Amino acid sequence: MALDKHLRTGDLMRFAKLLLLCLALCFMAVQNAQADALADIQKRGVLRIAVPQDFAPFGSVTSDMKLQGLDIDVATLIAKNMGLKLELVPVTSANRIAYLQTRKADLAISTLGKNAEREKVIAFSQPYSPYNNSVFGPASLKVSGPADLAGKTIGVARGTFQDSQLTETAPPSAVIKRYEDNNGMIAAYLAGQVQLVGTGDFVAVALAGKAASNKPQMKYIIQESACYVGLLKEEPALMAKVNAALSQAKKSNELNAIVQKWLNVPLPGKMAVQFE
């Protein structure tokens, strides 16, 4: 009996050691996979960046099917400063984070705003561009804050910061209609399917040019915001490279020139701070 008990105790101890060894190996494998993200990119020689295709002036498609916009220029600059070839990966607001999570893209430069929910899922670089989110609508509608949205229909692009903010702040009687991209939201406003839109200020400027008889005016600012480069969490080496590339672009004034080109405003002083 004593011998059997001793054997059982020995078996349990060996099993426990084996289990701890397996857990340690799994942890090391995860750490190596994370640590190798930048190494894999450098070995490949190509940086895959998710960019918008329906969000002028940050990203749109030209008549000859080429991508253009602020985010495309920033992606080009970061790839150059990192010494890598660039592969642009067109995305929508709804799937840009999913493209990072499924490793279809290494970075997302797609008008990403930072909030607590997103920070649970991905990491963010230093800011590279201003971006205010506001509610817009015709002059005939009197709206000055979330309470005035009661009984009204508001269009947003699904998965955007405006979507989450209006979902939190709009009264229960407000109807929020979500579209897969900004083109869908804009078309809905032009067709009279929504009374208001929640979007970035520069998108609304472009929309005003299409809605001659129903030009949207800013009703109130949802939040002053900025755009950040998104990447998977726990990738400090890649984060350091991205921030170094952005700091280099700020120091050379190239990033300010891009912002001026597309937004007609300078890079705000607080965003011009370089992260070494």
LUMKOL-662237 format. One record per residue (C-alpha): x, y, z; residue in one letter. Coordinates in steps of 0.1 Angstrom, whole numbers, plus 5000, padded with zeros to 4 digits. Example, Ala and Ser with C-alpha at 12.3 -4.5 7.8 and 13.67 -1.06 7.14 Angstrom:
! LUMKOL-662237
512349555078A
513749895071S
! end
This chain:
! LUMKOL-662237
500050005000M
502850245010A
504650164977L
501550224957D
501050554974K
504650654967H
504250564930L
501050764927R
502751064944T
505751034920G
503451014890D
501651324900L
504851514905M
506151404871R
502851504855F
502951844872A
506551904860K
505551804825L
502552034826L
504652324837L
507152254810L
504352254783C
502952584796L
506452734796A
507052624760L
503652754749C
504453094766F
507853104748M
506153024715A
503753314719V
506453554730Q
508653454700N
505653494676A
505053844689Q
508753934690A
509153814654D
506454034639A
508854304629L
511454044619A
508953874596D
508054204580I
511754294574Q
512453944560K
509453984537R
510654334527G
507054444523V
504954644548L
501254574544R
499154874554I
495354884556A
494055214541V
490655354534P
489155354499Q
485855544506D
486855824529F
488056124511A
490256314517P
491956044538F
491555774511G
489655734479S
489955574444V
490755784414T
489255744380S
492155524370D
491555304400M
494555424421K
494355504458L
494955854469Q
494556064501G
496156164533L
496355814548D
497855674516I
500555944517D
501255874553V
501455494546A
503955564518T
506055794540L
506155534569I
507155254545A
509955474531K
511255574565N
511255204576M
513155104544G
510454874532L
508254834501K
504654924505L
501554704499E
498354894502L
495354694515V
492054864509P
489654834539V
486354984552T
485655124586S
483954804596A
486754564588N
489954754593R
490554614628I
489654264617A
492354284590Y
494954354618L
493554074640Q
493653814611T
497153944600R
495954044566K
497654374573A
500654474595D
499454824602L
496155014598A
496355374587I
492655434582S
491455734602T
491655534634L
490655724665G
491655594700K
489155494726N
489055254756A
487254974737E
489654974708R
492654984732E
491554654746K
492054504712V
494854694694I
497754934701A
498155284688F
501155484676S
501655854682Q
499056074664P
499656174628Y
496656384619S
493856594634P
490256454630Y
487156604646N
483956404648N
480656604646S
476956574638V
475856754606F
472456834591G
470457094572P
470057444586A
466357384592S
467057124619L
467757274653K
470257044670V
472857154695S
473556844715G
472756474720P
469356554736A
468156724704D
468656394685L
465356264701A
463056144673G
465556204646K
467355964622T
471155974621I
473355804596G
476855674605V
479455434589A
479455114609R
482255054633G
483455414634T
484155624664F
480955824656Q
478955504657D
480155414692S
479755764705Q
476255824692L
475155484704T
476255584739E
474855934739T
471755954717A
468355924734P
466355604730P
463955764705S
466755854681A
467255614652V
470855534642I
471155384608K
474455214602R
476055174567Y
478954964556E
480955254544D
480855634541N
479555614505N
476455434518G
475955694545M
476455984521I
474055834496A
471455794524A
471756154533Y
471456274497L
468356054492A
466756184524G
466855854541Q
468556014572V
468156364586Q
471556394601L
474956224598V
477656164623G
481056184606T
484456354604G
484456724596D
486256674563F
483856414551V
481056664557A
482856924537V
482956684507A
479356594513L
478356964512A
479656984476G
477156714466K
474156834485A
473557174469A
469957194481S
470457034515N
473957134525K
474956984559P
475957224586Q
477857134618M
475457094647K
477857004674Y
481256844679I
481056494693I
484656494702Q
487956654691E
490056364680S
493156254661A
494255974638C
496655704649Y
498455404633V
496855084646G
498754764651L
498454444671L
499154464709K
502454334724E
504554434694E
507054684710P
509654644683A
507154724655L
505655004676M
509055164681A
509855154644K
506455314635V
506855594660N
510455654649A
509255674613A
506555924623L
508956124644S
511356144614Q
508456264592A
507556534618K
511156644621K
511556674583S
508256864581N
507056604555E
504056504577L
502956864582N
503056904544A
500856604539I
498256734564V
498357084548Q
497856924514K
494756724522W
493156904551L
494257264545N
495257304581V
498757264598P
499656974620L
498557094655P
501457184678G
500556914703K
500656644675M
503956774662A
505756634694V
508256364684Q
508356034702F
511855904703E
! end
